[in-house]
Amino acid sequence: MGVLDSILWKPLLEESAQVIVGALGSYTLGKIVSKLYDKNTFDGSIDLWKRGIMNQTIGEGDTVHIDGLISPYSQLFPGNPYDNAKRWNKLYEFDGKITNNELQTLEFSCGSDSALRLRNFNGESVVGIYHRYGFIGEGILGVVPTSLLRKKIPTFFEGKFCAARAIISGKLTKCPSQHGFVVQGIALKAGIPFREIDYKKLYYVQVNSIKLITKASNNTFSLLGTTWAVTEAAKSQYIVSYGYISDENEKKSCVSKIQTASSWKKARVYYDDIEAPSQDLSFSKNFIL
């Protein structure tokens, strides 16, 4: 087996890109009649998932209002955050055999908190929507007209921008997801039961309104997650660093850890399109454009 045959992150990231492409396409083509009720206002993404989606107080096509964060950092592996613990625990509850390379891939995808910052695509942008004190693994994807973002938040695509407090409104919808195919294929081979996680469809928000919260006393926030790069070093395919992306010094420390790792010279994809050392490392260039 050649080195490239043992690189497992490529099909995984290709599937991740399909989620993004599906959301972007659905935003453009979707024409669902929305319904607006007072009950559709939520305290961040985690409240939307629990009180809204899981308790079925809202459904596809409903307009929702989220008091939280809007960020250029979305989730690499989006999904229902209430499945995160079950997915992670099952990673270590199996009797089958698994290679080190396969285990690296499962650990990377099961972490759920890998951040991804993308460029805009044909007038649309993928964003992350979070609680005010947010965690990447507890977010929900959003797709926003880039013109709306630039109007409301002119610095949105600048390197140091992390997030803004806002009331984010839009239609709740679903897009097709192929995320699970790669992960489930590895898991089934190793005898890891991942069946209760439904990867077939993902919820996201077609954002049509952003009302910034500008009062200083209400403007504090944080965003915690994992920065990463993937490499063609078969025994060290994933370089990850965990920290507060909202803290510029802490983010710099995470980036330094990634870029000084011994396998960095074989890096092929980087988590941040905007501040990637080379556009050859861009997720968008490698998997979407």
Disulfide bonds with the S-S distance in Angstrom:
none
